[in-house]
Amino acid sequence: QALHLDNLLDAPGVICGPLSAAAAWCGAGTDATEHFGIDVKQLRGKKQYDPQQLTNLKHCFINYDILPTWTVWLCVNLNPAWIIFDECHLLMHHTAQRSESAYKLSHWHSIQRRIGLTGTPVPNNRLDLWSQLRIVQPRQWGESKHMFGFRYCDGHREFASGRDDEEREFWVYDGESNDIELRMRLAGTLLRYTRYEVQGALPELTRNVLRLQVSTDELTEYNSAAHNIIKYLTDKGELTTGARTVDWEGSQIKVKAADAAPKAIRLRAVSTLIGLLSDIKARAAAKCVIEKIQKREHKRIVVFTWRRRSAKYVTEALRNTYDGTTDGLNIFGPIDGAMKQKERQFQAAEFARCEYSVYVATLGAAGISINELKAGSCCIFSDLHWNPSILTQAESRLHRDGSPNKKIESIFLEVEGTIDELLICHLTMKAEAAAAINPNDQIGVNLVGDLSSAANSSEGESLDAICELLAQMDGDDE
């Protein structure tokens, strides 16, 4: 609509985004074609590519992974007047190749209009905005991440002991400052609309938290790991196969070269705990699906998991129970990142076509762009995530305009007294950070409100310390 109002729709333009978003822009039936009459073609090729694809081409989609290859060709051959960055939060790491290429493309002299689209403008903390803003609004936010962090993220110096006990100074940008000024600067830039504001009549959404009763025997391994994660990883041989000795939280441990950095060890620790819990919850997710189908409460159910292994377990458990389609239930999955996007879309279309069906996928593989899932009336989140926008975007695959259902049920599985409850604490911090940018953005806050009615965690300091690692873990690596 913005391009239409600017009389730029007939001018050459580029849409950049993740590969999963291509189906939303290219081909018949997309909004771009049906409502605005523009024919978007997808560019292909990273190492072996043909610039002739740009011949007589006016509007194209290019995925971020191959953008570095095509940047110069797009500028010189297409000379675009506008550019759209879809899922622009994927550009929050300014040193990444995709971000550098997007930055160069955005600075091309012919560009008159730049638009960034995302449901997750603040994936981790406010500092994530800087790289996105400098691409979408060149020369307005400065070329220094430090200056943005100092001004708006409560940037301050801290000191820590380095090698040889030397005290070293470094900057930390982990807070919020000058809120009113930032909101005023973003007032005409960050147009944060919720799906309730921009879409038509939505089905009624009900969120239910299924708090699992897990036996002590089932939690034996998890509790052992939570009590002493370093000992657990060492006993499993995860940290003792390398030759490097590092000091981690007062313990001298041998690790692989790839695990020598403290953040790598933290990532291994947190991932291990969530993974152990995920195995337990996968069994409960399969059981929940079976009960819902047997009671005919829902015809089409989507299951979201955090791990590939969990998606595989749920899929196999359902197939073992129903033996294919003998009971009229069609099972699609496991859908994960190893599956090509076209196949994910195809299976989602088949899921929507069948009368009784289940679609089992990881959050990363189906949490965005696969809009055929709107045929489902129930989504089950086997695992939580530490970013509320990841969960709400996945939920929006079903709860959206055009759904054939009057009601949508969203079910979240939790195990009390585990890292689940601390993940909810982290979700709360993320949701509040997003709401601080725009007070009207309450989707994440409402989600954590629905999830956080459980009793306080009984795990104590061991898991509380681990939860702190989440804040440092995501956002540092792509």
N, C-alpha and C positions, 0 to 999 in steps of 0.2 A: 504494500500500500504506500509506503514511504517513497519508493522508487516511482510509482505511478504518479504521485502528487508532485514529484520533482521533474516529471516528464523525461525520465531516464530509462524507462522500460525498453524502449526501442534502441537504446545505445548498447554497445558491447559491455558485457559484465561477466564477472567470475564469482563462483560460489565455492568456498573452501570449507572442508569439514572432514570428519572421520569417515572412513569407508562405509560404516553402518548407516550414515545419513544419506547416501547416494540415492537410495530408493525413494526417499521423501522428496527429492528434487527432479529426478530424471524419469522420463517415460510418461505414458498416458495415465491419466487418473490422478496425477499429483496436483496440488493446489496451484503450483506455478503454471501448469498447462490449462487446467479447467477454469481458473478464475482470472488469470492474467494473460493467457495465450502465448506464453513464452516457452520455447522448446529448448530444454537444457540437455546438453550432451555431456557424457562422462568421458574425461580424458583418462587414458590408460598408459602404463609403461613407466618403469623407473630406470632400469639400465638400458633396456631395449625399448626405445620410444621413437615415435615418428611425428615430427612437428607438422607434417602435412594434415594431421588431425584438426589443426586450427584453420585450415583453408575454408573459407566461406562459413566459418563458425562465428556466431554472435554471442551465445550464452553457454557457458560450460561449468561443469562441476569437477573439482579436483580434490582428491583426498590428501590430507596433511602429510601422509607418508611419502608421497611423490612430489610434493610441492617444491622442494629444493631443486629437483631436476627441471621443472617446468617454469620457474619464476621468470627467467630472462625471456624465454619464448613467449610467455603470456604478455609481458610488457611490450615487447617489440612487435610481435605479430598481431596480437589482439587489440592492444592499446585500449584497455578497458576504461569505461567511465565510472563504473561502480564495482564494489566488491563486498561480498557478504562472508563473514566468518561464522560458520555454524558451529555450535558447541565450542564457543571461543574460550571457555575455561581451560581447554586443552592447550592453550597458548600461554599459560601462566608461568612456565619456566622460560625465562627470557634467553637463556643460553642454548636452549634446544634448537636443533636445525629447523624444525617446523616454524618456531617462533621467529627466528632470524629471517627466514624466507618470507613469512607473512609480513614482517616489518618492512622488508625491502619492497615487496609488492605494493604495500599500502602507501609507500612514499613515491610511487611512480607519478610522473607529472600529469597524466591524463585522468587520474582518479578524482572524481568530484564528490562521491558519496561512499561512506564506509559504514557498514552495519555489523554489529556483533550480536549473535544470538546465543543465549545459554539459559538453562534453568538453574545453573550452579555458578553464579558470579563469584562467590567466595567459597571455594572448596575446602580450604583449611583455615586461613585467617585473612585479615584485611589486606595484607601485603600481596596476596594473589592478584589483586586488582591492577597493580601497576603495569605489569607486562601486557595485559589485555588492553588497558587504556592507552598505552603509548602506541599500540598498533592501530586501534580504532580512532584515536584522536592524536595524530602525530603532532609533535612539538608543543603540546599543551601540558604534558605531565612530567617533562624533564627526561633527561637521559640517564638519570641516576636512581637506582632502586633505593639507595641509602637515603636520598632526600625525601622520597615518598614515605619510607618507613619511619624516618625521624619525625616528619610532620604529622602523619596520620596513624602511625602504629606504635606510638609511645616509644620510639627508638631511644635506647639508652645504653651506656657502656656497662660492661661487666668484666670481671677479672677472674681468671682461673689459672691454676698452676699447670705449666706445660712440662716438657722434658727438662731434666736437671733442676726441677722445682722452680723454674723461672715463672714469675707471674706475668701472664699475657693478657692484653686488653682485646676485647672483641665487642661488636655491637649486637644487640638483641632487639628484635621488632616483634614483640609478642602481645602487644596491648592495643588499645584504641585511644586516640587523642584527636582533638579538634573536630569533633563529630559534626557540629553545625556547619562549619566551613566546608567539610567534605560533602555533606548532603546538598549544600547550595551549589557546589561545583558540579555535582552529579545530577542536579535537578532536571536538566534538559538532556542528559546523556544516558543515565541508567534508568531506562523506562521499565520498571520492574512490575510486570503484570502477572497476576496469578491466573490459573486456568479458569477460575470462577469468574474473572472479569472479562476475559477475551473470548470465551466460547459460549455456545448456546446452552440449552438445558442439559445439565449433567445428571447422571443417575445418583441416587442417594448412596453415600459412602458410609459404611460401618466398619470401624476398626475393632478387632478383638485380639486380646493378648491371651495366648494359651500358655499358662505357666505349667511346665512339665514336672511331673512327679518322677524324679529319677532316683533309682536305688543307689545305696552307698557302693555296692559292687560295681555298678556301671560307671561311677565317678572315681573309682580307685586310681586309675591311671591319671586322670585329669588332676585330681587333688595332689597326687605325688608331684606332678610337674609344677603346679601352682605353688607348692610349698618351697621347692628349690629347683627353679628352672635350669640353672647351670648344671646341677648334678644330673638332672633328668637328661639334658642334651648330651652331657658327657657320657653317661651310661649307654645312651643310644648310639654313641659313636659319631655324633653330629659335630663335635668340636675338637676331637682328639686326633684327627687324621692329618692335621697340618703341623708345620714346624715352627710357626710363630707363637711366641708367648706374649700375651697381653694381660694387662691389669684391668679387670672389669668388676666394678663395685666391690673392690677389696679382695677379689679372688684372682689368683694367677692361673690362667687357662691357656691351653694350646688350641689354636684354631687354624682353619684353612686361610690361605692368603686373602680370599674374597670376604672372609668374615673378620678381618683384622680391625676394621673400623668399628667403633662402638655402636654406631647406628645400625650397622649390619647385624650385630649380635642382638640388638634390641628387636630388629625386625624378625629375626629368627625366633626369638623368645615369644613375642606376641603372636606371631603366625602359628607357632606350635600350639599355644593354648587355645586359640580360636579354632584351630583344626581339630584338636582333640574333642572339643565340645561339639563341633560340627558333625563329627561321626555319630555322636549320640543323638543329636537332633534330627539327623537325616532319617533315622528309623521312625522317629515320631512324626516327621513330615509325611512319610509314606503311609503310615497308619491313619493320619488325619485325612489324607486324600481318599483312602479306601472307605472310611466312614462317611464322608461327604457324598461320595458317589453311590454307595449302597443305600443311603437314606434319600437319594435323589434330591438333595438340597441344592446342588448345582450341576449343570450340564457340562460346563467347560471350566477347568481349573488350571491356573498357572502356578508353578512352583519355582521360586527363586532361591538359589543357594549361593553361598560364597565361594565354595570350592568345586572344582571339577569332580573330585572323587565323590562328593556328596550328591551331585546331580546324577552321577552314574549309579550310585547306590539306590536312590529313589526310583530311577527309571527301571532298574532291574527288579526291584522289589515289586513294583506295580505289574511288570510283565510276568513275573513269576506267579503273582496272585490271579491275574486275569487271563494269562495264557493267550496273549495277542488280543484279538477282538472278539473272542467267543462270547463275551458278555456284553458286547456292544460298546466297549470302551476302547478308544484309539489313543495310544500313548506315543508322544513325540518327544524324543530326547535320547541321550542327554545333549543339550545344546550348549556348546562352550566355544571358546575363542579359537579352537582348532578347526571348527566348521566354517566353511566359506559363507560369507554374508548372504549370498543368493540362496544357499540351501537353508539357512535360518529363516529367511523370508518365506521360502516355499513351504517349509514345515509349519510355519505360523498360519499360512493361508489354508493349509489342509486342516490344521487344528480348528480354524474358524468354520470350515465347511462341514465338519463332522458333528453329529448331534451330541454325542458324549465323547469328550476328549480331555487329555491332560498334556500340558506342555511344560517340560522340565528343563530349566536353563540356569546358567550362572548369571549373576547380576551384570557382570561385564559383557556378556554375550548378547543379552536381550533386554537390558535395562533401559535402553534408549532406542528410538527410531523404528522399532518393529510395531507398527500401529495396528496390524492385523490382530494383535492380542486383545483388542477391545471387545472381541466376541466373548471373552471370558467374563464370568460373573463372580469369580473368587480367585484371589491370589494368596498364596501361602509363602511367607518369608521364613525359610528354614533357619537362616542365619541373619544376624544383625550386621550393620556396617557402621563405621565410625563417622560417616558423613550423612546427615539427614537428607540431603538433596539426592543422593544415590537411591535411597529408599523411596522418596516421594516421586522421583522420575520413573522408577520401575512401576510403582503403583499407578502412575498416570498412563501406563500402557493399556490399562483396563478402564480406569476412571477418566473418561474423556468424552468429548462431544462425538456423537455418532455411534455410541455404544447401543446395542440392541436390548440391553438390560435396564430395568428400572432401578435395580439395587445392585451394589457391589460390596462384597465382603472382603476385607483385608485382614489376614490372620498373621500374627507375629508369634513365633515360638521363643520362649525364654526359659532359662533354667536359673532359678533363684540361687543366690549365694555364689555366683560365678562371675566371670568377666562380662557376661551379658549385662549385668546391672551397672558395671562401670562403663561399659560402652554407651549405655543410655546417658550417663553423666557427660560423656564426651560429646554425644549427639546434642545434648542441651547447650554446651558451650558453642558448638558450631552453629546451631540454629539461632542463638542469641547474637552471634557475630553478624549473621546475615540480616537479622532484624535491625541491628544497629545502623546499617547502611540505609535501610528503608523501613521505617516502623510499620508500614502496611504489609510487609512481607512476613506473614505469620504462619505460613504453611509448615515450615520446619518446627516452629515452636509448638504448633498444634499437634504435630506428630509425636514429639517427645513427651508432650503432656499426656497423650493417650498411652504411651509406653511406660511412663515413669511412676505409675501408681503402685508398683511392687514395693515390698518392704525393703529397707536399706540392706545393702550387702553385708553379709556376715563374714566375708573373707578377710577383712582387716587390712593391715598395711601391705601384705605381700602383693595382693592384686591391685591395691591402690597405687603402689609404685609402678606396677606394670602399665596401668591405665595412663599414667603420666607419659609413658613412652609413646603413646599414640599421637600426642600432639607434636612430637618431634619426628615421628615416623613418616606420616604421609606428607607429601608436598616436597620432599627432598629429592626423590627419585621419580622418574617417569615410569 
